[in-house]
Structure formats: structure tokens, C-alpha cells
């Protein structure tokens, strides 16, 4: 959300989201950037974010606002770098050596250099900027986002290779709940950890798509229990509920149960 919108920023402290991103870049007109920067610094100082991470999307370091934005973002949980590449991340790292960095993957340069981008020290998350990426690639994503599939999958792979979070891009329509649910489900199927949102009305759909379903939690619990009962760690492979189960399946089930427990604790 624009950091220059005090009503939205105040409301964000009570939303059922995991992260609040205060934007100083695309959502803020040039004339409003100093005011937005001051508002972001005030929001960081005021606190009250509960279990939510507070992230500030700064302007790129080579813009007239980048340096001052980084100073204002001190104390946030992370700095989100727009149109990121290894060079811009290095510049931000030099200017703010203690900051945790998130990177927007939204340019052709970023997608062809994902391995190097994801390996930058201090990086914690990759966030796909689907609107900017589609514009730069001159593609027409459509409802299925077919032209972007290689880049979505590549972002997830790069994130997994380096232990980073991976967040899917925004869904632009505000009055199409069915398509929103489908977009969230698609992002979860690609393996993303969550999705960027542009309106509080989109939160419930994202939470539903990226949270383990009750049936999946029950199945995971049964698999872990069955593995233990069958002495799976000694056997290597056991049959549980008509399927052959290896340790990798148990690890996957335990990770799902841990996610479900963390979500329940937050709730």
C-alpha cells in the first residue's frame, strides 16, 4: 500500500495478512515521495504491527529518492528493492549493510539472471512483479498467465535453491472473486509461499489458497503416524494407506503440519 495513505497504513495493523509492504515506489507520485518517506519512517517508529512483518519498498538506488528511502526504512523488517538485479542489490547492501533484502523480479534482466540474483548475501525473498515483467516482455498473460509460466517456475526454483521465500505477483481485478481464487490457487500450485495483494478484500482468498487444507493436514498426520508405527526409518520404505512411502514423503508431511501449526498459532 502507498506509505502516503495514513488511513490504509493504520488499517493494515489489523488485517489478517503476514506482511505489510509500505510502498515508496510505483504507488507514490514523485511530488508525494518525501511525504510518503516520512510517513513510512513514522509507521516504523510507531510499531503496533503484531506478528506481521513490515517491509518498505524503496525507490531504486539510482533514482533521486533511493538513498533517502533507505535511511527512512531503517528499522523495518526488510527492504524491498524494485526492478532488482545483482548490481542494484549490491548498491543497496552497501548503503544499508544491516538490512534484510527482498528483491522484485520484474525485468528481463532479472529472469535471465535468477541464479545470481538469488545468491546475493542478505536476500530473504523473491517477489514476482508480474505487471512490469509482462510489460517489458511485451507478452499478454491472459487469465492463465501462460507466457509467464517459465519465469514463475524459475523464480520458485531459484528461491528454493537458496532458501528464500517466493511470493507470486498481484492480481489486478478487484471485482472478480472467482478469478482471484483461481490465481491464488495457481500460485500455490507453482510452489509460491504466498501472493502480493493490492486490496484487503483479496486477503481471505490468498490465505485460503496458501494454507494447508483440513483434509491435507489430516492426511499428513496419518502418514507421519503410520510411518512411525511401521518403523519406517529402519525400513526405508513402507506401505501406508495403499501407497509406498519414503522418508521424503514424511519430511513433506511434517513440513505441512508445521505450517498448519504456525498458522493456527497466529490465528
ABEGO torsion letter per residue (X at the ends): XBAABAAAAAAAAABBBABBBBBABAABBAAAAAAAAAAAAAAAAAEGAEABBBBBBBBBAABAAAAAAAAAABGBABBBBBGBBAAAAAAAAAABAABBBBBBBABAAAAAAAAAAAABBGBABBBBBAAAAAAAAGBBAEAAGAAAAAAAAAAAAAAAAAGBBBBBBBBABAABAAAAAAAAAAAAAAGBABBBBABAAAAAAAAAAABBBAAAAAAAAAAAAAAAAAGAAAAGBBBBGGBBBBAAAAAAAAAAAAAAAAAAAAX
